[in-house]
Amino acid sequence: MTVSVCIATYRRAEPLRALLADLAAQEVHPFEVVIVDNDAAGSARAIVDERRQLGMPCPLIYDIQPRQNISLTRNRTVELAQGAWLAFIDDDERAPPEWLRQLRDAVSLHDADGVLGPVIPIVPNSAPQWIRRGQFYDWERLTTGAAVPRNRLRFGNLILRNSWVRRYPLPFDPAYGLTGGEDGDLLARMVNSGARIVWCDEAIVNEPIVPARLSLRWLLRRALRGGQDFARHTLAGRYGRIGLFERAGFVARAIAQSLAAALFAAVSFLRGRHASAFWLLKAAANIGKLTVFFGWHYREYAAPQENPST
């Protein structure tokens, strides 16, 4: 198996340096590592050049995609990648030496078109106690070999058959380029077309949680965006047929669930801030679903001056 590791990056010099060191130390070497920089100034170039000088067991391909758009940046990694398989990892994650081997083994063992693995958050000891108790950064894990439900498909730790991805002229929809959600959209389309994507619980990567994300404000924004992603994918039919009746039911459930979550948030405060925050995040996610109907989207990947809430 020839595997191209694809990385979209934006102004994360130190995390990218650490990730490239991890990829250089893999038990099974990639065929190549493709890095596409979404910073028009090319701020990641020096990190890539440094890694080349230090040594790398495979070619490092570097390019710049200057337009602020995560979808276009990911699409460029696919355009440049030549491997039969594409492994995607975020630029702020860490890959243990066995990571790529675990993904490759799972592909063969389960005869899959794609394999998704867990992203384990590393919360610093300095984090507030309520955040540590709440486990807000954890993703739900599955049994190895289980098919991943369409509403849990995401990037960050994934390998896909290149021929499947290239069936689409633009695999990642540019309409999601500033909001995110392009990953779940592509993977749901693939599964709906017959691709088999399974879970491998052993293929772990780690995500250090930076101080800027250790706040209720950041968690609420992430929950809101998650609700918006779910609504957009639902309304696009990614999770099944959606007619007028289903749309009305979707709205009614989101309203009821947001009101109930807000009530539980107030009541559960007596159990601790972590319990109250859990329900506040549920409320934010359901409010996010409703905002899609008004045409508003939280633009997480917009430049700071374009997105005052970042």
C-alpha positions in Angstrom: 0.0 0.0 0.0 1.3 3.4 -1.0 0.0 6.0 1.5 0.1 9.8 1.0 -0.3 11.6 4.3 -2.2 14.8 3.6 -2.0 17.8 5.9 -3.8 21.1 5.5 -2.1 23.8 7.7 -2.6 27.4 8.7 -0.2 29.3 11.0 0.7 26.4 13.4 4.4 26.3 13.1 5.3 24.5 16.3 2.5 21.9 16.1 3.4 21.2 12.5 7.1 20.8 13.4 6.2 18.2 16.0 3.8 16.4 13.7 6.4 16.1 10.9 8.9 14.7 13.5 6.2 12.1 14.4 5.7 11.2 10.7 9.5 10.8 10.2 9.5 8.2 13.1 6.6 6.0 11.8 7.1 2.2 11.9 5.7 2.1 8.3 6.9 5.0 6.3 4.5 7.0 4.2 4.9 7.1 0.4 5.0 10.9 0.7 3.7 13.7 3.0 1.7 16.4 1.3 1.5 19.8 3.1 -0.7 22.5 1.7 -0.4 25.9 3.5 -3.6 28.1 3.6 -1.4 31.1 4.6 -0.8 33.1 1.5 2.5 34.3 3.1 3.7 30.7 3.2 4.5 30.6 6.9 4.8 26.8 7.0 7.6 26.7 4.3 10.4 27.2 6.8 9.1 24.3 8.9 9.0 22.0 5.9 12.5 23.1 4.7 13.8 22.5 8.2 12.4 18.9 8.3 13.9 18.2 4.9 17.3 19.2 6.3 16.9 17.1 9.4 15.9 14.1 7.2 12.7 12.5 6.2 12.2 8.9 5.0 9.9 10.0 2.2 9.3 13.0 0.0 7.8 16.2 1.5 5.5 18.0 -0.9 4.7 21.6 -0.1 2.3 24.0 -1.8 0.4 27.1 -0.9 -3.4 27.6 -1.4 -3.7 31.3 -0.8 -7.5 31.7 -0.7 -8.9 31.4 2.9 -10.9 28.2 2.5 -10.3 24.8 4.2 -12.1 22.9 1.5 -9.9 24.3 -1.3 -6.8 23.6 0.8 -7.9 20.0 1.4 -8.7 19.6 -2.3 -5.2 20.7 -3.2 -3.7 18.0 -1.0 -5.8 15.5 -2.9 -4.7 16.9 -6.2 -1.0 16.6 -5.3 -1.1 13.2 -3.6 0.0 10.2 -5.7 -0.5 7.4 -3.2 -3.2 4.7 -3.7 -4.4 5.7 -0.2 -4.8 9.0 1.5 -4.2 9.4 5.3 -5.5 12.7 6.7 -4.3 14.1 10.0 -4.7 17.6 11.4 -1.7 19.9 11.8 -2.1 20.2 15.6 -2.2 16.4 16.3 0.5 14.0 17.3 0.9 10.5 15.7 2.5 7.7 17.7 5.0 5.5 15.7 2.4 2.7 15.1 -0.3 5.1 13.8 0.1 4.6 10.1 0.7 0.8 10.4 -2.5 0.5 12.5 -4.5 2.2 9.8 -3.0 0.1 7.0 -3.6 -3.1 8.9 -7.2 -2.2 9.6 -7.8 -1.5 5.9 -6.6 -5.0 5.0 -8.2 -6.8 7.9 -11.7 -5.3 7.4 -11.6 -4.9 3.6 -12.6 -1.3 4.0 -12.5 1.7 1.7 -11.7 3.9 4.7 -10.7 3.6 8.3 -11.4 6.2 11.0 -9.5 6.3 14.3 -9.8 8.0 17.7 -8.4 11.5 18.5 -7.5 11.5 22.1 -7.5 15.0 23.7 -4.5 15.9 25.9 -6.0 18.4 28.4 -3.2 20.2 30.4 -3.0 20.0 34.1 -3.5 23.8 34.2 -7.1 23.4 32.8 -9.9 24.5 35.1 -11.2 21.6 37.2 -14.7 21.8 35.7 -13.3 21.3 32.2 -11.2 18.3 33.4 -14.3 16.8 35.0 -16.6 17.4 32.0 -14.5 15.6 29.4 -15.8 18.0 26.8 -13.1 17.3 24.2 -13.6 13.5 24.0 -15.1 11.8 20.9 -17.3 8.8 21.2 -15.4 5.6 20.4 -16.6 2.4 18.6 -15.5 -1.2 18.5 -12.8 -1.9 16.0 -14.3 -3.1 12.7 -17.7 -1.5 13.3 -19.1 0.6 10.4 -19.0 4.3 11.4 -22.5 5.9 11.5 -22.9 8.7 8.9 -23.4 11.4 11.5 -20.1 10.5 13.3 -17.9 10.7 10.2 -15.1 13.2 10.5 -11.5 13.9 9.6 -8.5 14.3 11.9 -7.5 10.6 11.8 -8.5 8.8 8.7 -7.3 6.8 5.7 -9.3 6.6 2.5 -8.9 4.8 -0.8 -7.7 7.5 -3.3 -9.8 6.2 -6.1 -12.9 6.8 -4.1 -12.0 10.4 -3.2 -11.1 11.2 -6.9 -14.6 10.2 -8.0 -15.6 13.7 -7.1 -14.2 16.7 -9.2 -14.1 18.7 -6.0 -14.1 16.2 -3.1 -14.5 18.9 -0.5 -17.3 21.4 -1.1 -16.0 25.0 -1.1 -19.3 26.1 0.3 -18.1 24.7 3.6 -14.7 26.4 3.2 -15.1 29.0 6.0 -17.5 27.1 8.3 -16.1 23.6 8.4 -18.2 20.5 7.9 -16.7 19.7 4.6 -15.2 16.5 6.0 -18.5 15.0 7.2 -20.2 16.1 3.9 -17.6 14.2 1.7 -17.6 11.1 3.9 -21.4 10.9 4.0 -21.6 11.2 0.2 -19.0 8.4 -0.1 -20.9 6.1 2.3 -24.2 6.9 0.5 -22.5 5.8 -2.7 -21.4 2.5 -1.3 -18.0 3.1 0.4 -17.3 1.1 3.5 -15.7 3.1 6.3 -14.9 1.3 9.6 -13.5 2.2 13.0 -10.1 1.2 14.3 -9.8 1.9 18.0 -6.1 1.1 18.1 -5.1 3.7 15.5 -4.8 6.6 18.0 -3.6 10.1 17.5 -3.4 12.7 20.2 -4.6 16.3 20.2 -3.0 18.7 22.7 -5.7 21.1 23.9 -4.2 24.7 23.7 -5.1 27.3 26.4 -7.2 29.3 23.9 -9.7 26.4 23.9 -10.0 26.0 27.6 -13.1 28.1 28.0 -16.8 27.8 28.0 -17.0 30.4 25.2 -14.9 28.2 22.9 -16.8 25.1 23.8 -20.1 26.9 23.1 -18.9 28.0 19.7 -17.8 24.5 18.8 -21.1 23.1 19.9 -23.0 25.7 17.9 -21.0 24.9 14.8 -21.5 21.2 15.3 -25.2 21.7 15.4 -25.0 23.8 12.2 -23.0 21.0 10.5 -25.5 18.4 11.5 -28.4 20.6 10.2 -26.7 21.3 6.9 -25.9 17.7 6.2 -29.4 16.6 7.3 -31.1 19.2 5.0 -28.8 18.2 2.1 -30.1 14.6 2.5 -26.7 13.2 3.6 -28.5 11.2 6.4 -31.5 10.1 4.4 -34.5 11.6 2.6 -35.7 14.9 4.0 -39.0 16.3 2.9 -41.3 19.0 4.2 -42.7 16.8 7.0 -39.2 15.7 8.1 -38.0 19.4 8.0 -40.9 20.4 10.3 -40.1 17.6 12.7 -36.4 18.5 12.7 -37.2 22.1 13.7 -39.7 21.1 16.3 -37.2 18.7 17.9 -34.4 21.3 17.9 -36.7 23.8 19.6 -37.8 21.4 22.2 -34.3 20.0 22.9 -32.8 23.5 23.2 -35.4 24.6 25.7 -35.1 21.4 27.7 -31.3 21.6 27.7 -31.4 25.2 28.9 -33.7 24.1 31.8 -31.5 21.2 32.7 -28.4 23.6 32.6 -30.0 25.8 35.3 -31.1 22.9 37.5 -27.9 20.9 37.2 -25.7 23.9 38.3 -26.1 22.5 41.8 -24.2 19.4 40.8 -21.3 21.5 39.6 -20.2 23.8 36.7 -19.2 20.8 34.6 -22.8 19.4 34.7 -24.4 22.8 33.8 -21.9 23.3 31.0 -22.8 19.9 29.5 -26.4 21.0 29.1 -25.5 24.5 27.9 -23.5 22.8 25.1 -26.5 20.7 24.2 -28.6 23.9 24.0 -26.0 25.6 21.9 -25.9 22.6 19.4 -29.7 22.7 19.0 -29.7 26.5 18.6 -27.0 26.0 15.9 -29.4 23.7 14.1 -32.1 26.4 14.1 -29.8 29.2 12.9 -29.2 27.3 9.6 -32.8 28.0 8.7 -32.1 31.7 8.9 -29.0 31.4 6.7 -26.4 32.3 9.4 -23.3 30.2 9.7 -20.5 30.5 12.2 -17.3 30.9 10.0 -14.7 29.2 12.1 -12.1 29.2 9.3 -12.5 32.9 8.3 -9.7 35.3 8.9 -9.9 37.0 12.3 -10.9 40.3 10.8 -13.7 38.6 8.9 -15.1 36.8 11.9 -15.3 39.0 15.0 -16.3 36.0 17.2 -13.0 34.2 16.8 
